[in-house]
Amino acid sequence: MKGMTPRIRTALLSIALLGTLSAQAQVSIFTIPALPPRSAAPAPTTPAPSTPAPVTPAPVTPAPTTPARPALNPALTTPHSANLSGPASLRGGQDTTWTFNLTNEGENPIELQHGACDVRFEVLNAAGKVVRANPTNTVCTMQLVVTNVAPGETMDVQSVRWNGRGSDGKALPAGEYTIRAYFNGAGVSIVATDYPVTLEN
């Protein structure tokens, strides 16, 4: 800076100083401090309506079923009684016969024209469970039977047979059983009094 006048020197210093200040005040894209990245806030969502989870019921083991008694005809309106007659005990495996008896307790005769297998029966154990159901595969002849019962008389309608076996054909244990028999033919039904029997082995 030799040979410069004080004025020029002052001017140059002023320019240099202004340039420095100007350089410091100058802002470029590189001098802008970086902003912190935006957090990706999840968009507001509407909660789905709560649907209860489907409930799967626990598996149910069906109880063993026995063939249902067929629908009975209307009951005989003439005063009457019905019962079984026969032995009070039987030996397992031995065919034993009981007779379905009908007693006319009215003043008019009872006249029945019916099939040969219209008296059916079932056997219950001491707990009241049917162990020998009414057979569904019984083959009956088309034979027509006529049963006439005069007032005050008792007539045999039909016999039933049991050998101490269950519906599955297997021998039942010894014990107390009940035979239930009923007549269901000729447009009427007649239910006999339950008959207790003892099964012996």
Steps between C-alpha positions, in 0.01 A plus 500: 500500500802723451440807296128507576345803634335471836169555328548213257627281776193575712277433203666166428477398865135596504435295185692205644308526825168531323587204280576290805179606670312447178651151463398417854146633453451323167267203527504213256311172481804335648504718809132444599494261790316182416158464656438185700319243286122495539382208703261288296207530735240238426187636344213505745294190457147427605500193723319211336184400677581222740358176366495216747710208389287215373445244771537142392281280716671207663427172324208323657490124509147397416333273748425156368154493353247224483232470236204712599165339558283561192216748533210332672143497375233663718439304821218249508197682646311196627582448869767232515822381662801325348782305655764237429485153642797267517802407711649749745854394411698365208844352439732689264498362146176305550195614300221588742142593407250740654141549383333837448153477661211742443210524746175669397377709794223672306148407397565466126710234325852587378560385144852533357606396149876543495829365376686211659784721629312797643614431857848640547720520808822643642714407800639749754775437754478596869618855417211547256718487187361314197736208441289305255311738273202425282643316201482690174578205275238253614349322204130441559262310285203677351280273707188671634408424860155558646476562874150517649471570872151495652418719802666358811720257303878478464658386173855430386597744225853393417816358656841667526832323538830606659823309560685735736702670227528868417424681175854417381443127553745480792411336829390747768629471858286329759267732687156656512334610175161631391307400188279770348251373244235675292252422226495743206265385227140505377504879536545492879778459758492301823787523750557212742608537861881485535618148582806447725724201431823368645775398258715214629829381351 
